[in-house]
Amino acid sequence: EYSSVLEKRYLRKDGETVWAHVSLSPFYDEAGKLLYVVSIVQDMTEQKRAKDEIRQLAFYDTLSGLPNRTLFLDRLGQAMARASRDEEMVALLFLDLDQFKRINDTLGHNKGDRLLVEAASRITQCVHESDTIARLGGDEFTIILPNVHSPSEAGVVASKVLTAFQRNFHIAEQELSVTTSIGIALYPQDAVDVELLLRNADTAMYRAKELGRNNYQFYDSHLSSGFDERIALENALRTAADN
């Protein structure tokens, strides 16, 4: 005997969507002729809603609704795998809002959160649906551009984001001028490992801040040594101050 279980979506008369598990079990006579089919329908709407909520919490940022770091790393790995197969590139853009901490401390976290939501919306408008935008935390955002054919394509997107931030933000009847600094790293030129590609894009972003903020910079291998030296110096100074 054969039975099957399907997940189906139904539309009730009141317009509400209902999800159900439908079990179908056929019954045959001794000659193998189908006699009848028993169908059992079980309402799974609440279970599915709970499952979707758990997935939302696990893979999406609760403030902006964008993919979080966990989902971002997974999608970046998938994009790099496809690019390796198709012999193409992936561009990773790392964005950080300029002087956000000062704005957040001055106006309060509620307004700071509203600024982050609006910033996420503007970034989203600068990319295609096939691209991935994620919020890693705080005021850090990333953009994955899959199947890139040249570095200039990443530069075009970065320029669009910078232009989008030229308009003042209207937060609680206040106008705020906020810019962003962007670092760009490319797979496979700059890294073939997910974490290293992210780190290199982050390093390029810090270079953009050093050059006056409100600009984008591509990763260059010589930046890494300078970045490591700066981290070592900061740790040494912190230790010296403690002592």
Phi, psi and omega in degrees: 000152184235136176224154180222152178237126181241151172254119185233154179249130180242153176247117180285167181298331181276004177093354181280141178275135179235130176261140182215149169268126181247118179257126180244122180232110179277150177233136184239159174273183184297336180273358180089009180276135180293125178265310181194169179233129177263124181244128178241122181250123181240123180293121181240020186300311183293320179297318180292321179297318179295320179296318179294323179293320178296318179296320180299317180292327185282327190239357183231147178288128185290335182278307186265341185081001179280160173306143178268189185298321182299310180291324178302311181298322178295314181291325177295317177299319178295318180297320179292322179295317178295319180296323178296319180293320185266002181056049177237188182243161171236134177252133177243120178256129179247119184247142176221127180291136183284128176055036181294323181301320179296317179295316182297317181291327183282315186266342182102158186291328180298313178290326176297321178295320179296324177295318179296321179296317179293322177297318178299320180296317181293320179297318181301324182289351184263357185233174177269166180296332181284347178274159180243127173249134181226154171249117182280340183139155180057230179252027181259126178235155175227154175230127175258122176250102181279159174055047177276137182262339179206154179300332182299331178297321178292323178296324178296314180296317179299320179295322178298318180295315179300320179294320180297331181274357179288334176285139179296150176267134178257105183237113178050055177063020175239144177258125182240134174263111184232132177244175179221152175248139188231132173247143183234130174233147185241139171260134005263004186300316187264338179186150176246006179245140184302308184295323180290322178297319178296317180296319181292323176295322177297317179298317178296325178295318178297326177295320178298322178293320180297331181270017172111004181066174177056044176204174176236149180224141173275149179293140174229138187303331181289345180292328185298316181296320178294322179295315179298321180294321180294318179298316180297320180294317179298319178295320180295318180294322179296318178296319180296320180294321179295328182276000000 
